[in-house]
Amino acid sequence: MAATTHQTDFLVIGSGIAGLTYALKIADTYPDKKITVITKTQTDETNTKYAQGGIAGVWDAEHDSFNKHIEDTLIAGDGLCNKEVVEIVVKEGVERIHDIIEWGARFDKAEDGEYKLGKEGGHSEYRILHHKDVTGKEMERALVEAVAAHKNIEIIKHCFVVDLITQHHLGYLVTKGTPDITCLGVYVLNHTNNQIEKILSPVTLLATGGNGQVYRSTTNPFIATGDGVAMVYRAKGRIENMEFIQFHPTALYEPGVRGQSFLITEAVRGDGGILRNKNGEAFMERYDHRKDLAPRDIVARAIDSEMKINGTEHVYLDCRHMDLEKFKEHFPNIYEKCKSIGIDVSKHMIPVAPAAHYSCGGIKTDEWGRTSIHNLYAAGECASTGLHGANRLASNSLLEAMVFAHRCFLDVKDKTTSGKIATQYDANAVPDWNASGTNQPKEMILITQSLKEVQQIMSDYVGIVRTDTRLQRAMKRIDLLWEETEALYETTTLSPQLCELRNMITVSYLIVKCATFRKESRGLHFNTDYPNKSALLQNIVL
């Protein structure tokens, strides 16, 4: 029986802030066109939903300026930011924040009606708009409700994207050197009927989020398995700077909890929270003059150092001196979470430890979100736009996602108007997915155990502090896992678990490969064999 083929005018993979922002703008501009959004679980189960701190923007022109925000971003990026892109995001960002306010997002306001602005590590001024400590959830809510009002946007839930469709599937040889690789759509695993189907589109946006699940402890949800990056790499697209994995300094430490850690937003330190070691010492002044508000890479390494010096699995965030009522008002989610496990923030310090949080590298794009594959765009965490460089400045991610979703929209609109986006391939020429010779898996332990091994390898060998020996060991073990998993992939009927494992192994390989190439310590990549920076190394592209 032939597999089902769907056709759409605009295809979006991912339903976070980048994907839905783009979909809304396309839908408003082309009310007679069909926009299809694919998400592998529920619509709002995205990295966006779990963003606590806020969105950065120059809102108080009296005290803040574009130049200050640009400079803060460049300093955090440690010499690898694309300055042109930084200027674009900072200067266009305020307009994009106005967009989501118009779509219904409610940011906290003071009694005089002015927005409350927070301050986080690396920022020189108060410029973070927020909604309590669940800003991402509020922004996602507004976007989902706005999308629901558009009849030409179809959201397909519980649908796993397996691979991008390119000329490779039509029988052509495609390599990294092929100049005209073109995306024709995607193969998807439909959960409702367990069939591999085709969704074809003249233009596709990847907004697939991050890859934090390759680590044992992460603030990312379970869906963050690096699917978009892995798919583009398999399709011979360009990937860059994967070694720069940001570890959030303060995830709640809960013994025995693995997979997704509860995030303690940096805004708590912005409001006065102090990091202390097991002896109660405020240690950050020994590592940086900005103390608890130093950029995340510095704070995470300082905590890692204190944990190793003292032989502990966590440090503490001290909020006991802070006004309790203000804490409960600004951080109600954190207050309730701590209370649920017996921590009274007015009496007890909060145990925290670093956890994988954000990937600064990813699918290489230009300033319009275009990837190296024709008719394929990328925005949000899966993309490497040049904004973050070697380390992301706090609360710049939601801003970047909205700015680049808008820029992708503008470029698609321009090309659609000029007729430049069109496929020369007949839809009937795209073959059905070939699953011949495969069988149902007999033992899921083969997948679940390999998943645990990936997370163990990455956490132990490719974490906050790295060495050449650790990276070499990681690569050998990942190579073996890749061989075993590819053999399983060739003989087993596809499942989301197998596809995610395959993607996580690919992403882990890319992180280790880029980390091996970078013979220096810069930003989020710290290798004790090369403790200093090099003037020669720039972006590492695979």
N, C-alpha and C positions, 0 to 999 in steps of 0.2 A: 504494500500500500504506500502510495506516495506521501511524503511528509507535507504538512500544511505549510503554505507560503503566505506570509502577510506582507503587504506593501503599505508604506506610510510616506508622507511628505517630509517629515522631520523626525529623527529618532534620537531619543535621549536615554542614556544608560546611567541611572542613578537619580534618586529623588531627594537629595539634600539641597542645600541653599544654592549651589551652582546650577544643578540640573533644573530645578523648579523656576529659578529666576529667568534662565534662558527660555524655558518653555512658555512662561507667561508673556514674555516680550514677543516671541514668535507668534503666539496665539492671538495677541492683540493686533499684530501687523497683518497676519494672514488668517482672518476669521473663517475662510472657506477651505483652508488647508488642514490636514490631519497631523497632529503632533502625538507621537507615541512615547510614553515614559515607561521604562522598564525598571522594576525594583525587585530584589530577590527575596524580600520579606514583606513587611508592612510598609506603607508609604512613608511614614515618619521615622522608621527605624534607620537612622543615618548617623554619621559622625556629627553632623550639625546639631542634632537633638541633644548631644551630651556636652556641647560647649557651654561652659559656665560663665566665664569672666565677662565677655562682651565683645563689642566691635569698635575698633579704634578709628577716630576721625577728628579732624581739626574743627571743633565745634565752637570753642571759645576764642574768637579771633583777637580779643583784647590781650590775652595772655599767651596764646599758642599761635603757631604759624605752620604753613606747609613746610618751610625750610627746617623747622625743628623736628617735625615728624619724619621728614626725609633723612635728616642726619641721624636720628635715633635708629631708624631702620638700617641705614648703612653701617653704623657702628655694630649693631647686633649681628649683621650678616658677615662681619669679619673679612671684608675685602673681596667677597665673591658676588655681591649683589650686582645686578644690571641697573645702573643708576637711572637710565631712561625709563625702565619699567617701574622703578621705585617712584619716580616723579609722576608717572601716569596713575598709579594706584592711589597715591596720596592725594593728588589734585582732583581726580575724578571720584574719589571715594565718598565724599560728602553727598554728592548727587545721588549715589546709589543707596546711601542710608535713607535719604528722603524717599526713594522708591519704596523701600520696604515699610517705612512709616505709613505711606499712602496705602499700602496693601494691608495695613492693620496691625503692624507690630507695635507693641506698647513698651517703651523704654521708661525707666523710673524717672519721676520728676520730683523736684523740691516743691515746697508749699507755694512758692511764687510762680510755679508753672514752668520754670526752666528745667532742662534735663540735668539730672545728677551725673557728674562725670567722675569716673574712677581713674586710678593711677596704678600701673603694674610695672614689673621689672623691665628696665631698659628704657622706659618712657621718661622724658624730662618734664612733661606737663600732664595735667589731668585732662584726658581726652577719650576715656573709655565709656561709651554708652552701654547700659546694661539693664536687664530685667531681673531684679533680685540676683540669685545665683543660678538662674536657669535661662540665660539669655538665648542660647541656641534653641532650646525647646520652644520658647516664645516666638522666635523668628520662623522656625519650622511650622508652627501652628498657623501663623499668618499666611505663609506661602501655600500650605495645603488647602486652606480655606479659599484663598484666591484662585487656586487651580480648579477647585471644585465648581467654581462659577463659570468656567469656560467649557462649553460643550465640545469644542474641537480638540481638547486634550484628553487622551485616553491613558490611564495609568494601568499597566499590567503588573499585578502583584504576584509574588511567589513564582518568579520566572528567572532562571539563572542563565546569564549569558556565558556561553562556552567559549566562543572564539569569534574574532572579526573575520568577515568574508572579504577576500581580496582576489586578485588574478591567480594567486596560488591555487585556489579551489577550482579555477577554470582550466587548470593544466599547464599554466605558464610557470617558468622558473623565476622565483622571486628571491632576491638576496638583499643584503644591506645596501648594495650598490645600485639596485634597481631604481631609476630616477622617477618613475611614475607609479609607484605603488598606490593603489586606489581602494578605499573602503567602499564596499557595496552594501553593507549591512552586517548582520550577525546571525550566528546559530545560537538558539536558546533551548534550554531544557525546561519544558513546561511542566510544572509540578502537578497540574490538574489531570493531565493524561499520561505523564511520564514519557513524552515523546520529544525528540529533538526537532525543532521547527526552524524555519527561516523567516527572518524579518528583514526585508530589503528597503533601503532608503537612499535617496540621492546624497544626503548629508547626515552625519552622525556626530553627536557630542558625547564624549566620555566624561562623566562626573561621578566616578566610582569610589571616591573617598580614599582612605588611607590603608595602611598595612600593619597596624600595631599588633595584630594577633600573631605575627611571627615571633613575638616575644612572650615569655611566660607571664609577665605582669605588664598590663597596659591599661590605659584609660579608655581605649577604643572599644566599641561594642563588638560582639562576636562576628559581625558581618565584615569587619575591616580586614580583609585577607589579601589586599593588593591585586584584585582581579584585573582592573584596567591596565595597570603597568605590565602585568604578566602577559595579557593578551596582545598589547602593542609590541612587546619584545618578541613574542612568537611570530607576529606578523612582519617582523624586520623593521619596526619603527625605532626611532631614536629615544634612548633613556639616558638621563644624566643625574649626577650628584646623589646617588642613592646611599652613599655612606653617611649622609647627614640626617641621622635619626634623632629627633628631639625627645629627650626624656623629661617629662614634667617632674620638677623637683619634689612636689608634694602630693603624692597619692596617699590616701588613707591606708595605713598598714593594718591588715587583718590576717592573722596567722592562718595558713591553710587555704586562703582564697587565691585562686588563680584564674586567668582568663581576662576578666575585666575588673579593674580596681576603681574604687570610688575616688573621684577627683576632688581635691581641696584647692579651689581656684587661687591663682596668684593674687587676686584682688584682696584676699584675706591679709596677705603681707602688705599690700598697698594701703590697707586700713590700719596697719600697725602690728600685725602678727610678727613674732620673733622666733627664729629657728634656734633651738638649743640642743646640745648633745646630751648623752645619758647623765652627765655630771651637772646638768643645768646651765652650762656655759653658753652664752650667745657667741657662736663661733664665726659667723659670716664676716666680721670685721677683720679676721685674720686672712681672708681670701680676696676681698675686694672692698674698695673704699665706699661703694654703693650699698654695702652690707646686704640686707635681705632683699633689696630691690635691684640687685645685679641681674644681668641677662640670664636666661634659664640654663645655658650651657655651663656657666660659671657656678651657679647655685647647685645644679645637679652634681657636678664634680666635687664641690665642697662637701656636700652631704655624703657622697660615696666615700670620700676620704675620711670623714669623721666616723662613718660606720666601720671602715676597715681598721682605723686606728684603735677604736674602742671595742671592736669585735661584736658589734650589734647589728641587728637587721633593720633598724630604723633610727631616726632621730625624732625630735618633738617640735611641734609648732605651738608656741605659747600664745594664747589669746586671753589669758586670765585677767590681764590688765585692761582689756578693751570693754567698752560700754556694752553690757549684755543685751539691752533692748535694741540698740543700733545693730548689733551683730545679728540678732534674730530677724530684724527687719531686712537687712541686706543679704544675709546668708541663711534663709529659713531651711533650705534643703540640706545644707551642711549641718546646721544645728540639730535637725531631726535625725539625720543619719547617725551623728555622733551619739545622740541621746539613746538611739535604739540599741547601741552596743555598750551602753553604760558609761559614756564619756560626757560629763558635764563641762562644757567649754569654759565656764566661769570658775571651775575648781580644778579641772584636770587639763594637762597638756595633751594635744592630739598627736598620736604616733603617725609619722609620715615617712615615706621612702620614695625614691624616684621610680617612675614607670614609663614605658614607651608611650609616646603621646602623639607625635606628628612627624611626617616624612617631608623634609624640605626639598628633596629631589623627586624625580618622577618622570613622566612623559614630557620630553622636551617640546616646548612650544615657542612661537614667536610672540610679538606684542599684541597679536589679534587672536591668540589661542589656537593658531593653526599648528598641527603636528607635522611630522615629516611624511605622513601618509595623506594623500589627497582626499579631500572631502571628509576628513576626520579632525575634529576639534577636541580639546581637553580643557577642563577648568576645575578649580577646587584643588583638594589635596593631592589628587592623582597626577596633577600637572606640575611641571617645573618651569615656571614663567621667568625666573630670574629675580623675583622680588626678595626671596628669603636669603639667598646666598648660602652661607655656611651655618646659619642659625636664624630661625624665625623670631621676629619681635612679637611679644605677646599681643594677642587680639588683632593681629594683622590678617589672620587666615580668613575669617568671615568677610572682611573687607575685600581681600583679593578675589575670593570666590564670586562676589557680586560684580566687581569691576570687570573681571574677565568673562563672566557669563554675558554681560552687556556687550563687551567687545566682540565676543564670538557671534552674538546676535547681529551686531552691525555689519560684520564681515559677511555673514551668511546672507543677510538682506541685500547687501551690495552685489554679491555674486549671483544671487537668485534673480535680481532685477536685470543684471547684464547677461544672464543665461550661461554663466560660467560653471554653475553647479549642475552637472548632468552626467549620467553614467552612459558610457557607450556600449554597455553590455546588456544583452537581453536577459530579463529575469528568468526565462525558461532555461537559460544556459547554466545557471547556478545549480550545482548538483545537490541532491538531498544528502543529509548526513549519512555516512556509511558506518553502520554498526554491526556489519556482518562478522561472524566469528567471535562475538563477545557473549559473555554469560553473566548472570546475576552473581554478585560477590558472595562467596561462601562464608567469609569471616570478616566482619567489620573491624576486628582487632588489627588487621593489616593497615587500615587507614588511621584509626585512632592512635595507635602506638607510634606510627610515623609522625603524626601531628605533634605528639608530646616531644618526640626527639628533636624536631625542628625548633620548637620553642626553647627546649633545654640548650641546644647548641648555640642559638642566637643569644640567649640571655647570658650564658657562661663565657662565650668567646667573643661576642660582637656587641658588647654592651657599652656602657659609658666610657670605660677605659679599655683600650685594646693594645695588643702586641702582635708582632709578625707571627710569632709561634701560635698564638691563639687563632689568628686568621687562617693560617695554614691548616690547622686541625679542623677548623670549621668547614673549610672548603672540601677537604677530603671526606668528611662525614656527609656533607650536603650532596656531593657527587654520588655517593653510594645511595642515599635516599632518592635522588633523582632517577637513578637506574632502576631501583626497585619499583618506584611509583609509575614510571613510564611503562614498565612491563605490565603492571596492573591495569594501566590506562588502555593498553592495546588489547587486553583480553577480557575486560570487565565492562558490563553495562554501566553507563555513566550515572553518577549520583552527584548532588551538590557537594557532599563531603569529599568525594574523590577529586572533583574539579577544584575545590578550595585548597585542598592539600597540594595539588599540582601547582596552583598559582603561588602558594606560600613558599614552596621550595624554589620556584623561579625567582621570586622577590628576594628571598634569603641569599640566593646565589648572586644576584645583582648588588645587594648591599655589601657582601663580602668582597666581590670583585672590585667594586669601586674603592672600598676601604683599603684593599691591597695595593691598588695603584697609587693611592695618595700617601706619598712618603713625607709626611709632615703632620703636625697637629694644628688644626684650624677649626674654630667654631665648635660644632658638635662632634667632630672627629678628633679624638685624642689617642695617639699611639705613643706609648712610653719609649719606643725605639727611636722615635723622631719627635722629640718634645718641642721643637721649634718650628716656626713657619718658614715656608719657602717662597721666594719671590717669583719662582718659575711656574708653579702649578696654578692652573685656573680650573675651569669646569671639566669634569671627567664625563665623557659621553661614550655610551656603549651602543 
